[in-house]
Amino acid sequence: MAPLLLLPGVVAFAKKLPAPTRVWSVGPLTKSEPVMRIAFGAKGATVTGPYTDSQTESVFAATRSVVFVDDRIVLASQIGMQKVEGARGPEEAYELLSLDVKTGQVEARRQIVGVVGIFAADDAHVIVAAQSLLRLSPDLKDSGSFDYAATGHRFGNVENISPDGSTLGETTSPGFELVDAHTLKATQLTSAPAVDTSVSNEGFVTDNIHWVGKYPGDLSFVTYVDAKGEHLLYHGKCGGMPQFLTENLVLEPGCKKPMLIDLHGDIVRTLVVKGGFSFAGVSQDGRLFALQVMHTERREQFMIYSVETGEPVAEVAPDEVAEGQSWTAFSPDGSLFVVGSPPKLTLYRLP
């Protein structure tokens, strides 16, 4: 492991960045359907009509709610609660929408219950993690499924996909499996308890602190787990929620200066970011990644960085500030960047 004081390639941005080109803006996108919203008050539960949840309260939802799939943009919008036969109570209902990339026009809709996240596979399919794992075409037609209940796995245990779109990660409580995004075939990686923050096609990273006994003075850890076992990549006073940018490069966004770390534990470079920030996605070709930067005046912007150099290449500012973080996604080749939520979604062409 590299010494933690070694911080090569510090990158800062001061120059004016080229502006992206707005392609289109559309919204509101969600269509009213016969679903329910349940509210609890002093007089008990009451049922109100359809509503649209912006789903921008967390980084998790912001980076798992919209994807590029071939010539479509697919999003999952929470629209309320729905009665489900055999369930103990109402379940969260979502509407999947498939938009034409060129125009933003909605080409297909589909309702699904209990969506955890949606992911773009590398073969023009969208993966929906819900009560089962679904593979859908760009038109939202079924193209395969994986039933959690049949294997005894708990609900909602697929939360990440590899940057290249080939592999999903599945926690099996205990244990961890890698799931082929084409066939949905699962292969066990470890039987030990596991909580992943990001996945590659050979393993996963976690910020679990079980190394604290060996390094009692440190607060944060980045551990890479593959078929050969556990590999401690980083330990220090700051950190959290490491993310794969490529199969061999991990972003540690939990420090004041985010770090790019390779699988040998070497710090490749650090970035200097002004304001609070969080991860906002990476392109499948491994060229670009994004950070949401929130300034003190509640001005949200997204800085687009080169993975190779760590330098910013563009800046995107959404028209409306999200409750927490606007939805974002790159096209597979990194040429397009979509930002927003169902009330207003905007597509940009990056310079």
C-alpha positions as CSV (number, residue, x, y, z in Angstrom):
1,M,0.0,0.0,0.0
2,A,1.3,3.5,-0.9
3,P,2.1,5.9,2.0
4,L,-0.9,8.1,2.7
5,L,1.2,11.2,2.5
6,L,2.0,10.6,-1.2
7,L,-0.5,12.8,-3.1
8,P,0.7,13.0,-6.7
9,G,-1.1,14.8,-9.5
10,V,-3.1,17.3,-7.4
11,V,-5.6,18.9,-9.8
12,A,-7.4,22.1,-9.4
13,F,-9.7,24.1,-11.8
14,A,-9.6,27.8,-12.3
15,K,-9.9,28.3,-16.0
16,K,-13.3,29.0,-17.6
17,L,-14.7,25.7,-19.0
18,P,-16.5,25.3,-22.3
19,A,-20.3,25.4,-22.1
20,P,-22.3,22.3,-23.0
21,T,-25.0,22.6,-25.6
22,R,-28.6,22.2,-24.5
23,V,-30.4,19.6,-26.8
24,W,-33.9,19.6,-25.2
25,S,-35.8,20.1,-21.9
26,V,-39.0,18.2,-21.2
27,G,-41.4,17.9,-18.3
28,P,-43.5,17.2,-16.4
29,L,-43.1,13.6,-17.6
30,T,-45.1,11.5,-15.1
31,K,-48.6,10.5,-16.3
32,S,-51.4,10.4,-13.7
33,E,-52.4,6.8,-12.9
34,P,-54.7,5.1,-10.4
35,V,-52.2,4.9,-7.6
36,M,-52.5,6.1,-4.0
37,R,-50.5,8.2,-1.6
38,I,-50.9,7.1,2.0
39,A,-50.5,9.8,4.8
40,F,-50.6,9.1,8.5
41,G,-51.9,11.7,10.9
42,A,-53.7,12.0,14.2
43,K,-56.9,10.5,12.7
44,G,-55.1,7.6,11.2
45,A,-54.2,6.8,7.6
46,T,-55.7,8.8,4.8
47,V,-55.5,8.1,1.0
48,T,-54.9,10.9,-1.5
49,G,-54.5,11.0,-5.2
50,P,-51.5,10.5,-7.6
51,Y,-48.3,12.4,-7.0
52,T,-44.8,12.8,-8.3
53,D,-41.9,12.3,-6.0
54,S,-38.8,14.0,-7.4
55,Q,-36.5,11.3,-5.9
56,T,-33.7,13.7,-5.5
57,E,-33.2,13.4,-1.7
58,S,-30.1,11.2,-1.9
59,V,-27.1,10.4,-4.0
60,F,-28.3,6.8,-4.2
61,A,-31.6,7.7,-5.9
62,A,-30.0,10.5,-8.1
63,T,-27.5,8.0,-9.7
64,R,-30.0,5.1,-10.1
65,S,-33.1,6.7,-11.6
66,V,-32.2,7.5,-15.2
67,V,-30.0,5.8,-17.8
68,F,-29.2,5.8,-21.5
69,V,-30.2,2.7,-23.4
70,D,-29.4,2.6,-27.1
71,D,-31.4,5.5,-28.6
72,R,-33.5,6.0,-25.5
73,I,-33.3,7.5,-22.1
74,V,-35.1,5.4,-19.5
75,L,-36.2,6.8,-16.1
76,A,-38.0,5.4,-13.1
77,S,-40.4,7.8,-11.4
78,Q,-42.1,7.1,-8.1
79,I,-45.8,7.9,-8.5
80,G,-47.4,6.7,-5.3
81,M,-48.5,3.6,-3.5
82,Q,-50.3,0.6,-5.0
83,K,-52.2,-2.3,-3.6
84,V,-50.5,-5.6,-4.4
85,E,-52.2,-8.9,-4.2
86,G,-50.7,-11.0,-1.4
87,A,-48.8,-8.2,0.1
88,R,-49.3,-7.0,3.7
89,G,-49.9,-3.5,2.6
90,P,-49.5,-1.0,-0.2
91,E,-46.2,-1.0,-2.1
92,E,-44.4,1.9,-3.8
93,A,-45.4,2.2,-7.4
94,Y,-43.1,3.4,-10.1
95,E,-43.6,4.4,-13.7
96,L,-40.8,3.6,-16.1
97,L,-40.6,5.9,-19.1
98,S,-38.6,5.5,-22.3
99,L,-37.7,8.8,-24.0
100,D,-36.4,9.3,-27.5
101,V,-32.8,10.7,-27.2
102,K,-33.2,13.0,-30.1
103,T,-36.5,14.7,-29.1
104,G,-37.2,13.8,-25.5
105,Q,-40.6,12.5,-26.5
106,V,-42.0,9.6,-24.4
107,E,-42.2,6.5,-26.5
108,A,-43.1,3.8,-23.9
109,R,-44.4,3.6,-20.3
110,R,-44.7,0.8,-17.8
111,Q,-45.6,0.5,-14.2
112,I,-43.5,-1.6,-11.8
113,V,-43.8,-2.0,-8.0
114,G,-40.8,-1.6,-5.6
115,V,-38.0,-0.3,-7.8
116,V,-34.7,0.0,-6.0
117,G,-32.8,1.3,-9.0
118,I,-32.3,1.0,-12.8
119,F,-29.0,0.3,-14.6
120,A,-27.8,0.5,-18.1
121,A,-26.3,-2.8,-19.4
122,D,-23.6,-2.6,-22.1
123,D,-25.9,-4.4,-24.7
124,A,-28.7,-1.8,-25.1
125,H,-30.8,-3.2,-22.2
126,V,-32.0,-1.7,-19.0
127,I,-31.8,-3.7,-15.7
128,V,-34.5,-2.9,-13.2
129,A,-33.9,-4.0,-9.6
130,A,-37.3,-4.4,-8.0
131,Q,-39.1,-7.4,-6.4
132,S,-37.2,-9.4,-9.0
133,L,-34.3,-8.4,-11.3
134,L,-35.6,-7.6,-14.8
135,R,-33.9,-7.2,-18.1
136,L,-35.9,-4.9,-20.5
137,S,-35.5,-3.7,-24.0
138,P,-35.3,0.1,-24.8
139,D,-39.1,-0.2,-25.4
140,L,-39.5,-1.6,-21.8
141,K,-40.3,-5.1,-23.1
142,D,-39.3,-8.2,-21.0
143,S,-36.0,-9.7,-22.0
144,G,-35.2,-11.9,-19.0
145,S,-35.6,-12.0,-15.2
146,F,-34.0,-13.3,-12.0
147,D,-36.3,-14.2,-9.1
148,Y,-35.0,-13.4,-5.7
149,A,-37.6,-15.4,-3.9
150,A,-36.8,-18.6,-5.7
151,T,-33.2,-18.4,-4.4
152,G,-34.1,-17.3,-0.9
153,H,-32.4,-14.0,-1.3
154,R,-33.8,-10.9,0.4
155,F,-35.6,-8.2,-1.5
156,G,-33.6,-5.3,-3.0
157,N,-30.2,-6.8,-2.9
158,V,-28.8,-5.5,-6.3
159,E,-27.7,-1.9,-5.9
160,N,-24.7,-1.4,-8.2
161,I,-23.5,-2.1,-11.7
162,S,-19.9,-2.1,-13.0
163,P,-18.8,1.1,-14.8
164,D,-18.7,-0.8,-18.2
165,G,-22.3,-2.1,-17.7
166,S,-21.4,-5.8,-17.8
167,T,-21.8,-6.9,-14.2
168,L,-24.2,-6.3,-11.3
169,G,-23.4,-6.9,-7.7
170,E,-25.8,-8.8,-5.4
171,T,-25.5,-9.1,-1.7
172,T,-26.9,-12.4,-0.4
173,S,-26.9,-11.8,3.3
174,P,-24.4,-13.2,4.0
175,G,-22.2,-13.3,0.9
176,F,-21.9,-11.6,-2.4
177,E,-22.4,-12.6,-6.0
178,L,-21.5,-11.1,-9.4
179,V,-24.4,-11.2,-11.8
180,D,-23.9,-11.2,-15.6
181,A,-25.9,-8.2,-17.0
182,H,-26.6,-10.2,-20.2
183,T,-27.8,-13.5,-18.8
184,L,-28.6,-12.6,-15.2
185,K,-26.6,-15.6,-14.1
186,A,-25.1,-15.2,-10.7
187,T,-21.6,-16.4,-9.6
188,Q,-20.7,-16.4,-5.9
189,L,-17.7,-14.2,-5.1
190,T,-17.6,-14.7,-1.3
191,S,-19.7,-16.3,1.4
192,A,-18.6,-13.7,4.0
193,P,-21.0,-10.8,5.0
194,A,-20.6,-8.0,2.5
195,V,-21.9,-4.5,1.9
196,D,-20.8,-3.0,-1.5
197,T,-20.6,0.6,-2.4
198,S,-19.5,-0.1,-6.0
199,V,-18.8,-3.1,-8.2
200,S,-16.5,-4.0,-11.1
201,N,-16.6,-7.1,-13.3
202,E,-14.2,-8.9,-10.9
203,G,-15.2,-7.7,-7.4
204,F,-16.5,-4.9,-5.3
205,V,-15.3,-2.1,-3.0
206,T,-16.7,-1.2,0.4
207,D,-16.1,1.4,3.1
208,N,-16.7,-1.2,5.9
209,I,-14.5,-0.3,9.0
210,H,-13.6,-3.8,10.1
211,W,-9.9,-2.9,9.7
212,V,-10.2,-0.5,12.7
213,G,-8.6,-3.0,15.0
214,K,-5.4,-3.0,13.0
215,Y,-5.5,0.8,12.4
216,P,-7.2,2.2,15.5
217,G,-6.1,5.8,14.7
218,D,-8.0,5.8,11.3
219,L,-11.7,6.4,10.7
220,S,-12.2,5.4,7.1
221,F,-11.2,2.5,4.9
222,V,-11.5,1.4,1.2
223,T,-11.4,-2.4,0.8
224,Y,-11.4,-4.2,-2.6
225,V,-12.8,-7.7,-2.5
226,D,-12.3,-10.2,-5.4
227,A,-11.9,-13.9,-5.8
228,K,-8.5,-13.8,-4.2
229,G,-9.8,-12.1,-1.0
230,E,-9.8,-8.7,0.7
231,H,-7.3,-5.9,-0.3
232,L,-7.0,-2.8,1.8
233,L,-6.5,0.1,-0.7
234,Y,-6.7,3.1,1.7
235,H,-7.1,4.0,5.3
236,G,-7.1,7.5,6.8
237,K,-9.0,10.2,8.7
238,C,-11.6,10.8,6.0
239,G,-13.5,8.8,3.4
240,G,-16.7,7.1,2.5
241,M,-18.7,5.6,-0.4
242,P,-15.8,4.7,-2.8
243,Q,-16.9,4.3,-6.5
244,F,-15.3,2.5,-9.4
245,L,-14.5,4.7,-12.4
246,T,-12.9,1.9,-14.4
247,E,-12.1,-1.7,-13.6
248,N,-8.8,-0.5,-12.1
249,L,-9.5,2.9,-10.7
250,V,-11.5,3.9,-7.7
251,L,-12.8,7.3,-6.7
252,E,-12.7,8.1,-2.9
253,P,-15.2,11.0,-2.6
254,G,-15.4,11.1,1.1
255,C,-12.5,13.5,1.8
256,K,-12.2,17.3,1.3
257,K,-9.9,16.5,-1.7
258,P,-11.3,13.5,-3.5
259,M,-8.7,10.9,-4.5
260,L,-8.3,8.5,-7.4
261,I,-6.8,5.2,-6.2
262,D,-5.7,2.2,-8.2
263,L,-6.1,-1.4,-7.1
264,H,-2.5,-1.5,-5.8
265,G,-3.5,1.1,-3.2
266,D,-1.5,3.9,-4.9
267,I,-3.1,7.3,-4.9
268,V,-3.0,8.3,-8.6
269,R,-4.1,11.9,-8.1
270,T,-6.3,14.2,-6.0
271,L,-8.8,16.8,-7.0
272,V,-9.3,20.3,-5.5
273,V,-13.1,21.0,-5.4
274,K,-14.6,24.2,-4.0
275,G,-17.8,23.5,-2.1
276,G,-19.5,20.3,-0.9
277,F,-19.6,17.5,-3.5
278,S,-20.8,14.0,-4.2
279,F,-20.5,11.4,-6.9
280,A,-22.8,11.8,-9.9
281,G,-21.9,9.1,-12.4
282,V,-19.3,7.8,-14.9
283,S,-19.5,7.0,-18.6
284,Q,-19.4,3.4,-19.7
285,D,-16.3,4.0,-21.9
286,G,-14.4,5.1,-18.8
287,R,-13.5,8.6,-20.1
288,L,-15.6,10.9,-18.0
289,F,-17.1,11.1,-14.5
290,A,-19.1,13.8,-12.7
291,L,-19.3,15.3,-9.3
292,Q,-22.3,17.3,-8.0
293,V,-20.9,20.5,-6.4
294,M,-23.2,22.4,-4.0
295,H,-22.2,26.0,-3.1
296,T,-23.2,27.8,0.0
297,E,-25.8,29.8,-1.9
298,R,-27.6,26.6,-2.7
299,R,-26.4,26.7,-6.3
300,E,-26.1,23.2,-7.8
301,Q,-23.7,22.4,-10.6
302,F,-22.1,19.3,-12.0
303,M,-18.4,19.3,-12.8
304,I,-17.5,16.8,-15.6
305,Y,-13.9,15.4,-15.3
306,S,-11.6,13.5,-17.5
307,V,-10.8,10.1,-15.8
308,E,-7.4,10.0,-17.5
309,T,-6.1,13.5,-16.4
310,G,-8.4,14.3,-13.5
311,E,-9.0,17.8,-15.1
312,P,-12.5,19.3,-15.4
313,V,-13.7,19.4,-19.0
314,A,-17.2,20.9,-18.7
315,E,-19.7,22.3,-16.2
316,V,-23.5,21.7,-16.2
317,A,-25.9,23.8,-14.1
318,P,-29.5,22.5,-13.9
319,D,-32.3,25.0,-14.2
320,E,-33.8,24.0,-10.9
321,V,-32.0,23.2,-7.7
322,A,-32.9,19.7,-6.4
323,E,-33.9,18.8,-2.9
324,G,-30.7,16.9,-2.5
325,Q,-29.1,16.0,-5.9
326,S,-30.6,16.1,-9.4
327,W,-30.7,12.9,-11.4
328,T,-27.7,12.5,-13.8
329,A,-26.5,10.0,-16.4
330,F,-23.9,9.9,-19.2
331,S,-24.4,8.3,-22.6
332,P,-22.1,5.3,-23.0
333,D,-19.6,7.3,-25.1
334,G,-19.7,10.3,-22.7
335,S,-20.9,12.7,-25.4
336,L,-24.3,13.4,-23.8
337,F,-25.3,14.2,-20.2
338,V,-28.8,14.2,-18.8
339,V,-29.8,16.0,-15.6
340,G,-33.0,16.7,-13.8
341,S,-36.0,14.7,-12.6
342,P,-39.6,14.0,-13.9
343,P,-40.8,17.6,-13.4
344,K,-38.0,18.8,-15.7
345,L,-35.4,16.7,-17.5
346,T,-32.7,18.4,-19.7
347,L,-30.3,16.8,-22.1
348,Y,-26.9,18.4,-22.9
349,R,-24.2,17.6,-25.5
350,L,-20.8,17.9,-23.9
351,P,-18.0,19.9,-25.6
